[in-house]
Amino acid sequence: MDKIYKIYLDTSVINFLFADDAPEKKEITIDFFENFIKKINI
């Protein structure tokens, strides 16, 4: 049986992809999307 995963992302999470004034948060957010989201196979 396949599991269905639901993820809620607040819009502020996505906005950090463009946060040039907060490079540490931008880096963490990019890492999240590149390494975590791809692995769950949406």
Beta strands, then each sheet from edge to edge (+ up, - down):
end
